[in-house]
Amino acid sequence: MGKIEIPLSRSLRLIAPGPVTLLTSESHATPNIAACSWAVPISFAPPMIGLSLEPDSLTRRNVEESGEFVLNVPPRALAQQT
């Protein structure tokens, strides 16, 4: 199954009930992927999301240093692997 790009304006609807998401980040050539089960829509216009990240985690450091992350919503077919 390939990656499906979802328009930002529709993306928040996919996480409203709270599925496990995969948060990917990178800073200083150090990539990271973390399961994130606390991701909630905060605003639809503009699209905003709230996350809960451990203060001392590599994920949080990467996000704070780079200012970027990708939130992936795995399909049901990948539930076991996720």
C-alpha positions in Angstrom: 0.0 0.0 0.0 1.4 3.4 -1.0 1.3 6.7 0.9 -1.8 8.7 0.3 -1.5 12.5 0.5 -4.4 14.2 2.2 -5.1 17.9 1.8 -4.3 19.7 5.0 -7.8 21.1 5.2 -9.2 17.5 5.5 -6.4 15.9 7.5 -7.6 16.8 11.0 -10.8 14.8 10.4 -8.7 11.6 10.3 -7.4 11.9 13.8 -10.5 13.3 15.6 -11.4 10.0 17.4 -7.8 9.4 18.4 -6.0 6.6 16.5 -2.4 5.9 17.1 -0.3 8.1 14.8 3.3 7.9 13.8 5.3 11.1 14.2 8.4 11.4 12.1 11.0 14.1 12.7 14.7 14.8 11.9 17.3 17.3 13.2 21.0 17.3 12.6 20.7 14.2 10.4 19.1 12.3 13.2 15.8 10.8 12.1 13.2 9.5 14.5 9.8 7.9 14.4 7.6 7.6 17.4 4.1 6.3 18.1 1.9 9.2 19.3 -1.5 8.3 20.7 -2.2 11.8 22.0 -2.7 14.0 19.0 -5.8 16.2 18.9 -7.2 18.8 16.4 -7.1 22.3 17.9 -8.3 24.3 15.0 -9.7 23.6 11.5 -9.0 27.1 10.2 -6.1 27.4 10.2 -5.4 23.6 10.6 -3.6 23.1 13.9 -2.9 20.0 16.0 -1.9 19.5 19.6 0.6 16.8 20.6 1.9 15.4 23.8 5.6 14.7 23.7 7.9 13.6 26.5 10.1 16.5 27.4 13.4 14.6 27.2 12.6 12.6 24.1 14.6 12.6 20.8 11.3 13.3 19.0 10.6 16.5 21.0 14.2 17.6 20.5 14.0 17.1 16.8 10.7 19.0 16.5 11.9 21.9 18.6 15.2 22.2 16.7 13.9 21.8 13.2 10.4 23.3 13.7 9.0 20.5 11.5 7.4 17.0 11.8 5.1 14.7 9.8 2.1 13.1 11.4 1.3 9.8 9.7 -2.0 8.0 10.1 -1.4 4.3 9.4 -4.2 2.4 7.6 -6.0 -0.4 9.4 -3.9 -2.9 7.4 -0.8 -1.8 9.4 -2.5 -1.9 12.8 -0.5 -4.9 14.0 2.8 -3.5 12.9 2.0 -0.1 14.4 
